[in-house]
Amino acid sequence: MAKLCDDCWNRLANEMAEVDGATAAPRPDPDPDDVSWIESPICPRCGALIRVYPTNYDRWVSLATVELPAKDVPEAFRWRLTPLPTRSRIATDTVVVQVRGVDPLPSEPVVPAHRMMCVPDRDGP
């Protein structure tokens, strides 16, 4: 397996993110002393609720809040939530992986990228 220097890895990861549409800003780390409710992120273009997850290559992507059958989601917008392995039986964090290589069954649920479902608000930017 090839090992990349930090500059080469960042360049490669940025190129993959551009192709995959994984250009969302990371979620802010909550202050441990702040007990206020953390609101779900909202798309600035259409106002819909979104889910922001890290990818398996350290970039972030905005996803829709619903799962759809793979037959209803174009191949370029299919993502799958994958729990990170831990020593515990309880998943502690999740990354998203672009569905590639082996096509899912038509009825298999996938999470679409939000940019597939985003319809800009007429009154917005």
N, C-alpha and C positions, 0 to 999 in steps of 0.2 A: 504494500500500500504506500502510495506517495505521501510524503509529509510536506506541507506548505509552510512558508514563513508567514508571519502575521499579515504583511502587506499583500501577498499573493492570495491568502485565504480571504481577506476582506474584499479584494477585487472580485474573486470568484463568487463569494456569497452575495455581493451587491448585484452582480450580473444575474445570478439565479433569482434574486428577489425582484429585479426589474421584469424578468420574463414571467414570473409567477404572479406578479401583482402584490407581492408582500412588502408593501411600502408604508405600512401603518407605523405610527409612533408607539414606542413601548408603553405599557401601562405604568403609571407612577407607583413607586413603592409607598405604601401607606405608612404614616408615622405610627409607631407602636403605641404612643401615648394618646393618639387621636381615636376617640371611640365613636365618631360620627359615622353615619351611613355612607357607604361608597356607592354612588350612583353608577348605573350602567352607562358605557360610552354611547354617544349619539353621533350619527353621521352628520358632518357639517353641511353636506350637499342636499340630503333629502330629509333629514330629521328622524330617520328610523333608528331603532336600537340596534347595536352591533355588538359582537363579541370579538375582542382583540386577544389573539394567542401568539405565543412565540412559535416559530417554525423550527424544524430540526436542524437548520443551519444558522441559527441565532439572529434571525430577522423576524419582524412582526407582520401579521396579516389580519385584516378586518373580515370577519365571517358573518354570515346571516345568523339569525337566532333560531332558525328551524332547520331540520334535516329534511332532505327531499330524496326521492328515489333516483338512483344514478341515471336512469333513462331520461329524466327531466332536467338534468344539469349537464351543460356542455363539458367536454373533457378538460378543457383548460381551467375550469372553475371548481373542480372537485377536490375537496380536502377531507381528511379523516382525522378525528381526534385520537391521540394515542397517549395513554397514561405512561409516565416515566416509571421505570422499574425502581422499586424500593425494597427494603428488607421487610417492610410491613405489608400486610394484605390490603391495606387501605391506600388508594392512590393519593399522592400528595400534590402532584402537579401534572400538567398536561402540555404536550406539544402537538402541533398539527403537521401532517405530512401530506404532500400533494399526491393524489392517487394517480400513479403511473405504472407502466409496465404491464401488469395484468389488469384488464378491464374488470370492474365489478359487475356482478349480475345486475340486470336492469332494475330489479326490485330492491337491491341493496341500498341502504341509506348512506348518503354522503352529505357533508356540510358544504353548501355553496359559498364561494367568496361573495362578500357583500357587493362588490363592484358589478356582479352579474345582475343583482336585483335592485341596484340603486337607480332611482328615477329622481333627478334633481327637482327641487321645489321651484315652481314658476316664480315665486316671489323672492327666492334666495339668490345667491351669487351666480 
